[in-house]
Amino acid sequence: MHPDFSIDGRHKGFPLAAGPVRASQLAERGWNVLADDLAYPLAVIRRSALEHNVRWMQAYARDRRIVLAPHGKTTMSPQLFDLQLRGGAWGLTFATIHQLSVGLEAGLRRAIIANQVVAPADLDGLDVLLDRHQDLRVWFLVDSIAQLHCIEDWARMRGSRRVFDVLLEVGIPGQRTGVRTRDDALALARAIGASASVRLGGIECYEGGLAQCDSAHDVPAVTELVRRVIRIAAECDALGLLPAEDPILSAGGSAIFDLVVPLLQGAGLKRPFLGVLRSGCYVTHDQGNYRRLLRLIEQRAGLRDSLQAALEVWAMVQSVPEPGLALLTCGRRDISHDQEMPSVQRWAPRGVQAAQDAPASWKIDALNDQHAYLRFDPARDGPAVGDRVALGISHPCTTFDKWRWMAVVDDAWMVVDAIETRF
């Protein structure tokens, strides 16, 4: 995976006794996770699952005649951005101008900032990036006339003739950003159309906040949102406020992305729109929240052989201080815990270079900064000091931001490559 980068002892998990190495040359070291060649804890990505996920999601979008712009905030990894773009992604999505600047290192030429851009420093930064990359197209979200005034004030203060591409965001009452009503949406669309500082490229929404992991709730809730956005898009189009070619309809987090496909396909609209799906967590998936949500997507859409969990954190048992409790060398600084505790996935006894499924009864019930508390039935065999345990995650975003690099491994746990993160 490209672009290349250097790894050394300043990177958590890299063995201090080893010399620096380029990611492209890492496989030459012959390191194996289960040979204890690297330090614990160690975040790893299984290459086979990663590549499967990229192919699967790209095929999912293609088969539905929509395009994919994966959300880059999940990984903030130039190497994974490159993999997604080479895999066929139309572009990438980001939340900030800083994140966009990292994406450009992977050769990105189309991006959506799925957030409001307001601060003068951010508008300055986007202006610089657009000057530096003449073939770059970036759309960001606008959801109020107040925000539009901020952009116009920036243009006056800077004496800028820049025209930014924007998407009008339709929101959900009680949730995050986006206009709340049809009347506000149409008023904003007209104001954008009259502005010399912005150009309306399409309509956007985010449905993920509606997800309750219950199809009986999620399907009608998202269907109502889809209908509302379609109506607003149709009215904006009838008023001549959308571009003549390729107006954008964009939606899609990672939780219930199947339910916005009718919106992205432009159901009921009189002319073609470009449907842009923005899911991000699919690239490594998880063993918790998104796994449960995916099972419902599979049931609703009749899918098989879908996403696989590619990311896990390996830790070593450092102490078994009492029956039924083992302490692992992994804590809050190393692994996601914002949605639920990590789950115990695999186990490799000390000295054994093979992994097996961990007993289902093994549970992580607490984390300190540097420790995980693994509970097990003391009447049965438990882990011993020196054993290795692989922890699965719920919500990959908040594991990625705890690592400056991650090892990429094959199915025999040989280290074959690496990715860096740039949070």
C-alpha positions as CSV (number, residue, x, y, z in Angstrom):
1,M,0.0,0.0,0.0
2,H,1.2,3.5,-0.8
3,P,2.4,6.1,0.1
4,D,5.4,4.7,1.9
5,F,6.6,5.8,5.3
6,S,9.2,5.0,8.0
7,I,8.5,3.2,11.3
8,D,10.8,3.0,14.3
9,G,10.9,2.7,18.0
10,R,9.0,6.0,18.5
11,H,5.9,4.1,17.3
12,K,4.0,2.1,19.9
13,G,4.2,-1.6,19.2
14,F,7.4,-1.4,17.2
15,P,10.3,-3.3,18.9
16,L,12.8,-0.9,20.3
17,A,15.7,-3.3,19.6
18,A,15.0,-3.2,15.9
19,G,16.2,-0.6,13.5
20,P,13.9,1.7,11.5
21,V,12.2,0.3,8.5
22,R,10.1,1.5,5.6
23,A,6.6,0.1,5.4
24,S,7.3,-1.2,1.9
25,Q,10.2,-3.3,3.3
26,L,8.5,-4.5,6.5
27,A,7.8,-8.0,5.1
28,E,11.6,-8.5,4.6
29,R,11.9,-8.6,8.4
30,G,10.0,-11.9,8.6
31,W,8.2,-10.8,11.8
32,N,5.2,-12.8,13.0
33,V,2.8,-11.5,15.7
34,L,2.5,-14.9,17.4
35,A,6.3,-15.3,17.5
36,D,6.4,-12.3,19.8
37,D,8.5,-10.4,17.3
38,L,6.8,-7.1,18.1
39,A,5.8,-5.4,21.4
40,Y,2.3,-5.6,23.0
41,P,-0.2,-4.2,22.7
42,L,-0.2,-4.3,18.9
43,A,-3.0,-3.2,16.6
44,V,-3.2,-5.3,13.5
45,I,-5.2,-5.4,10.3
46,R,-5.8,-8.7,8.5
47,R,-5.0,-8.1,4.9
48,S,-7.5,-10.7,3.5
49,A,-10.4,-9.2,5.4
50,L,-9.4,-5.6,4.5
51,E,-9.2,-6.3,0.8
52,H,-12.4,-8.3,0.9
53,N,-14.2,-5.3,2.5
54,V,-13.0,-2.8,-0.1
55,R,-14.1,-5.1,-3.0
56,W,-17.4,-5.9,-1.4
57,M,-18.5,-2.3,-0.6
58,Q,-17.4,-1.1,-4.1
59,A,-19.5,-3.8,-5.7
60,Y,-22.4,-3.0,-3.4
61,A,-22.4,0.6,-4.7
62,R,-21.8,-0.3,-8.3
63,D,-24.6,-2.8,-8.4
64,R,-27.0,-0.1,-7.2
65,R,-25.8,2.5,-9.7
66,I,-24.4,4.8,-7.1
67,V,-20.9,5.9,-6.3
68,L,-18.8,5.5,-3.1
69,A,-17.0,8.3,-1.3
70,P,-15.8,6.6,2.0
71,H,-15.5,8.7,5.1
72,G,-11.9,9.2,5.7
73,K,-12.2,10.2,9.4
74,T,-12.6,6.5,10.3
75,T,-8.9,5.7,9.6
76,M,-7.1,8.9,8.6
77,S,-4.7,6.7,6.8
78,P,-3.1,7.7,3.4
79,Q,-2.4,4.1,2.7
80,L,-6.1,3.0,3.2
81,F,-7.3,6.1,1.2
82,D,-5.0,4.9,-1.6
83,L,-6.4,1.4,-1.4
84,Q,-10.0,2.7,-1.5
85,L,-9.4,5.0,-4.4
86,R,-7.5,2.4,-6.4
87,G,-10.5,0.0,-5.6
88,G,-12.8,2.4,-7.5
89,A,-14.1,4.9,-5.0
90,W,-15.4,8.1,-6.7
91,G,-13.8,10.2,-4.0
92,L,-13.5,10.5,-0.2
93,T,-15.4,12.2,2.5
94,F,-13.9,14.2,5.4
95,A,-15.1,16.2,8.4
96,T,-12.5,18.9,8.4
97,I,-10.1,20.7,6.0
98,H,-7.1,19.2,7.9
99,Q,-8.4,15.7,7.1
100,L,-8.9,16.7,3.4
101,S,-5.2,17.8,3.3
102,V,-4.2,14.3,4.4
103,G,-6.4,12.7,1.7
104,L,-4.7,14.7,-1.0
105,E,-1.5,12.7,-0.3
106,A,-3.2,9.7,-1.7
107,G,-4.0,11.3,-5.0
108,L,-7.6,12.4,-4.1
109,R,-9.3,14.6,-6.7
110,R,-13.0,14.6,-5.5
111,A,-14.1,15.1,-1.9
112,I,-17.1,15.9,0.3
113,I,-16.6,17.8,3.5
114,A,-19.6,16.3,5.3
115,N,-19.7,19.2,7.8
116,Q,-20.2,23.0,7.8
117,V,-17.1,25.1,7.0
118,V,-17.4,28.4,8.9
119,A,-14.1,29.5,10.4
120,P,-12.0,31.9,8.3
121,A,-8.8,29.8,8.8
122,D,-10.6,26.8,7.3
123,L,-11.9,28.8,4.4
124,D,-8.3,30.1,3.9
125,G,-7.1,26.5,4.0
126,L,-9.6,25.2,1.5
127,D,-8.8,28.2,-0.8
128,V,-5.1,27.3,-0.7
129,L,-5.7,23.6,-1.4
130,L,-7.9,24.5,-4.4
131,D,-5.3,26.8,-5.7
132,R,-2.6,24.2,-5.2
133,H,-4.6,21.4,-6.9
134,Q,-6.3,22.9,-9.9
135,D,-8.2,19.6,-10.7
136,L,-9.5,19.2,-7.2
137,R,-13.3,19.4,-6.6
138,V,-14.6,19.8,-3.0
139,W,-18.2,20.2,-1.8
140,F,-18.9,21.2,1.8
141,L,-22.2,21.5,3.7
142,V,-24.3,24.6,4.2
143,D,-27.3,24.5,6.5
144,S,-28.1,28.2,7.3
145,I,-28.1,31.7,5.9
146,A,-26.0,32.7,8.9
147,Q,-23.3,30.3,7.7
148,L,-23.6,31.7,4.2
149,H,-23.1,35.2,5.6
150,C,-19.9,34.0,7.3
151,I,-18.6,32.7,3.9
152,E,-19.5,36.0,2.1
153,D,-17.9,38.0,4.9
154,W,-14.7,36.0,4.5
155,A,-14.7,36.7,0.7
156,R,-15.1,40.4,1.3
157,M,-12.4,40.6,3.9
158,R,-10.0,38.6,1.7
159,G,-11.0,40.3,-1.5
160,S,-11.5,36.8,-2.8
161,R,-13.5,35.8,-5.9
162,R,-13.4,32.2,-5.0
163,V,-16.7,30.3,-5.5
164,F,-17.0,27.3,-3.2
165,D,-19.0,24.2,-4.2
166,V,-21.6,23.4,-1.5
167,L,-24.3,20.9,-0.7
168,L,-27.5,21.9,1.2
169,E,-27.8,19.7,4.3
170,V,-31.2,18.6,5.3
171,G,-31.3,17.6,9.0
172,I,-33.4,15.8,11.5
173,P,-35.2,17.6,14.4
174,G,-33.4,17.1,17.7
175,Q,-30.3,15.8,16.1
176,R,-27.2,17.3,14.6
177,T,-26.7,19.8,11.8
178,G,-29.0,20.4,8.8
179,V,-32.0,22.6,8.0
180,R,-35.1,21.4,9.8
181,T,-38.0,22.4,7.5
182,R,-38.8,22.5,3.8
183,D,-39.3,26.3,3.9
184,D,-35.9,26.9,5.4
185,A,-34.3,24.6,2.9
186,L,-35.9,26.4,-0.1
187,A,-35.0,29.8,1.4
188,L,-31.4,28.7,1.9
189,A,-31.2,27.2,-1.6
190,R,-32.4,30.5,-3.1
191,A,-29.9,32.5,-1.0
192,I,-27.1,30.2,-2.2
193,G,-28.3,30.7,-5.8
194,A,-28.1,34.5,-5.3
195,S,-24.6,34.4,-3.7
196,A,-21.3,35.2,-5.5
197,S,-19.3,33.1,-3.1
198,V,-20.9,29.6,-3.3
199,R,-22.4,27.3,-5.9
200,L,-25.1,24.8,-5.0
201,G,-24.1,21.3,-6.2
202,G,-26.8,19.2,-4.6
203,I,-28.6,18.0,-1.5
204,E,-27.2,16.0,1.5
205,C,-28.4,14.3,4.6
206,Y,-27.1,12.0,7.3
207,E,-29.4,9.2,8.5
208,G,-27.1,7.4,11.0
209,G,-28.5,9.2,14.0
210,L,-31.8,7.4,13.5
211,A,-30.4,3.9,13.9
212,Q,-31.6,1.9,16.9
213,C,-30.6,-1.5,15.6
214,D,-34.3,-2.3,15.2
215,S,-35.6,-2.6,11.7
216,A,-39.2,-2.0,12.9
217,H,-38.0,1.5,13.9
218,D,-35.2,2.2,11.5
219,V,-37.0,1.4,8.2
220,P,-39.9,3.8,8.6
221,A,-37.8,6.5,10.2
222,V,-35.3,6.6,7.4
223,T,-38.0,6.2,4.8
224,E,-39.6,9.4,6.0
225,L,-36.2,11.2,5.9
226,V,-35.7,9.9,2.3
227,R,-39.1,11.2,1.2
228,R,-38.5,14.6,2.8
229,V,-35.1,15.0,1.1
230,I,-36.5,13.8,-2.3
231,R,-39.2,16.4,-2.1
232,I,-36.7,19.2,-1.3
233,A,-34.4,18.1,-4.1
234,A,-37.4,18.0,-6.6
235,E,-38.5,21.5,-5.6
236,C,-34.9,22.9,-5.8
237,D,-34.6,21.4,-9.2
238,A,-37.9,22.7,-10.4
239,L,-36.8,26.2,-9.4
240,G,-33.6,25.9,-11.4
241,L,-31.3,26.0,-8.3
242,L,-29.4,22.8,-9.0
243,P,-26.7,22.2,-11.6
244,A,-27.7,21.2,-15.1
245,E,-25.3,18.1,-15.0
246,D,-24.7,15.6,-12.2
247,P,-26.5,17.2,-9.3
248,I,-25.5,15.3,-6.1
249,L,-27.6,13.4,-3.7
250,S,-25.5,12.2,-0.8
251,A,-26.1,10.2,2.4
252,G,-25.0,7.1,4.2
253,G,-23.2,6.5,7.4
254,S,-22.0,3.0,8.3
255,A,-25.0,1.8,10.4
256,I,-28.1,1.7,8.1
257,F,-26.6,2.6,4.7
258,D,-29.0,0.3,2.8
259,L,-32.0,2.4,3.8
260,V,-30.8,5.5,1.9
261,V,-30.2,3.7,-1.4
262,P,-33.6,4.8,-2.8
263,L,-32.6,8.4,-2.1
264,L,-29.2,8.0,-3.8
265,Q,-30.9,6.4,-6.8
266,G,-33.1,9.5,-7.1
267,A,-36.3,7.6,-6.7
268,G,-39.2,9.7,-8.1
269,L,-37.0,12.5,-9.5
270,K,-37.5,13.5,-13.1
271,R,-33.8,13.4,-14.1
272,P,-30.7,11.6,-13.1
273,F,-28.8,12.6,-10.0
274,L,-25.4,11.4,-8.8
275,G,-25.9,9.3,-5.7
276,V,-22.9,9.4,-3.4
277,L,-22.7,6.9,-0.5
278,R,-20.3,8.0,2.4
279,S,-20.0,4.9,4.6
280,G,-16.5,4.7,6.3
281,C,-16.3,2.0,9.0
282,Y,-16.9,-0.8,6.5
283,V,-13.1,-0.8,5.6
284,T,-12.2,-2.7,8.7
285,H,-15.7,-3.2,10.1
286,D,-15.9,-4.4,13.8
287,Q,-17.0,-7.1,16.2
288,G,-19.6,-5.1,18.1
289,N,-22.1,-2.4,17.1
290,Y,-21.6,-2.4,13.4
291,R,-21.6,-6.2,13.3
292,R,-25.0,-6.2,14.8
293,L,-26.3,-3.5,12.5
294,L,-24.8,-5.4,9.5
295,R,-26.8,-8.5,10.3
296,L,-30.0,-6.4,10.0
297,I,-28.8,-5.0,6.7
298,E,-28.1,-8.5,5.5
299,Q,-31.6,-9.6,6.4
300,R,-33.3,-6.6,4.8
301,A,-31.3,-6.7,1.6
302,G,-30.7,-10.5,1.3
303,L,-26.9,-10.1,1.3
304,R,-24.3,-12.8,1.9
305,D,-20.6,-12.9,2.4
306,S,-20.6,-9.3,3.4
307,L,-18.2,-7.4,5.6
308,Q,-15.5,-9.0,7.8
309,A,-13.8,-7.7,11.0
310,A,-10.3,-6.8,9.9
311,L,-9.0,-4.9,12.9
312,E,-8.0,-6.3,16.3
313,V,-5.6,-5.4,19.1
314,W,-3.3,-8.2,20.4
315,A,-2.3,-8.0,24.1
316,M,-0.3,-10.3,26.4
317,V,-1.5,-11.7,29.8
318,Q,0.8,-9.9,32.3
319,S,-0.8,-11.1,35.5
320,V,-3.4,-13.6,36.9
321,P,-3.6,-12.2,40.4
322,E,-6.6,-14.2,41.5
323,P,-8.9,-16.9,40.3
324,G,-11.1,-15.8,37.4
325,L,-9.2,-12.6,36.6
326,A,-6.4,-11.9,34.1
327,L,-4.8,-8.5,33.4
328,L,-3.9,-7.8,29.8
329,T,-1.3,-5.2,28.5
330,C,-4.0,-3.2,26.7
331,G,-6.1,-0.3,28.0
332,R,-8.0,2.8,27.1
333,R,-5.0,4.3,25.4
334,D,-5.0,1.4,22.9
335,I,-8.5,0.3,22.0
336,S,-12.1,1.6,21.5
337,H,-14.3,1.8,24.6
338,D,-16.7,4.6,23.7
339,Q,-19.5,2.3,22.7
340,E,-18.8,-0.9,24.6
341,M,-16.0,-3.0,26.1
342,P,-13.7,-4.9,23.7
343,S,-14.5,-8.5,23.0
344,V,-12.1,-11.4,23.3
345,Q,-11.8,-13.0,19.9
346,R,-8.6,-15.2,19.8
347,W,-6.1,-16.8,22.1
348,A,-2.6,-18.1,21.6
349,P,-1.0,-19.9,24.5
350,R,2.6,-18.8,25.4
351,G,5.1,-20.3,22.9
352,V,2.4,-21.5,20.5
353,Q,2.6,-19.8,17.0
354,A,-1.1,-20.5,16.2
355,A,-4.3,-18.8,17.3
356,Q,-7.6,-20.4,18.3
357,D,-11.0,-19.0,19.1
358,A,-11.2,-17.8,22.6
359,P,-13.8,-19.4,24.9
360,A,-17.1,-17.5,24.6
361,S,-17.2,-17.1,28.4
362,W,-14.1,-14.9,28.4
363,K,-15.2,-11.2,28.9
364,I,-13.5,-7.8,29.2
365,D,-15.4,-6.0,31.9
366,A,-13.2,-3.0,32.6
367,L,-10.3,-1.0,31.2
368,N,-7.7,1.2,32.9
369,D,-5.3,3.4,30.9
370,Q,-2.9,0.5,30.4
371,H,-4.8,-2.6,31.5
372,A,-7.8,-4.7,30.4
373,Y,-9.6,-6.9,33.0
374,L,-10.4,-10.3,31.5
375,R,-12.9,-12.3,33.5
376,F,-13.1,-16.1,33.1
377,D,-14.7,-19.0,35.0
378,P,-12.0,-20.1,37.5
379,A,-13.5,-23.7,37.5
380,R,-12.3,-24.0,33.8
381,D,-9.0,-23.4,32.1
382,G,-8.1,-19.7,31.9
383,P,-5.3,-17.8,30.3
384,A,-1.8,-17.9,31.8
385,V,0.9,-15.3,32.1
386,G,2.6,-14.9,28.7
387,D,-0.4,-16.0,26.7
388,R,-1.6,-13.7,23.9
389,V,-5.2,-12.5,23.4
390,A,-6.7,-10.8,20.4
391,L,-9.4,-8.2,21.3
392,G,-12.1,-7.2,18.9
393,I,-13.6,-3.7,18.8
394,S,-16.8,-1.9,18.6
395,H,-16.5,1.3,16.5
396,P,-13.2,1.3,14.7
397,C,-12.8,5.1,14.5
398,T,-11.7,5.3,18.1
399,T,-9.2,2.6,17.9
400,F,-7.5,4.1,14.8
401,D,-6.9,7.4,16.5
402,K,-4.9,5.7,19.3
403,W,-2.2,4.4,16.9
404,R,0.4,6.2,14.7
405,W,0.8,2.9,12.7
406,M,-0.8,-0.5,12.4
407,A,0.7,-3.7,11.2
408,V,-0.9,-5.4,8.2
409,V,-0.8,-9.2,8.6
410,D,-1.6,-12.2,6.4
411,D,-3.7,-15.1,7.6
412,A,-0.6,-16.7,9.3
413,W,0.0,-13.5,11.3
414,M,3.1,-12.7,9.3
415,V,3.6,-8.9,9.1
416,V,3.5,-8.0,5.4
417,D,2.9,-4.3,5.4
418,A,1.8,-1.3,7.5
419,I,-0.5,1.7,7.5
420,E,0.0,5.0,9.3
421,T,-2.6,7.3,10.7
422,R,-2.6,11.1,10.6
423,F,-5.0,12.4,13.3
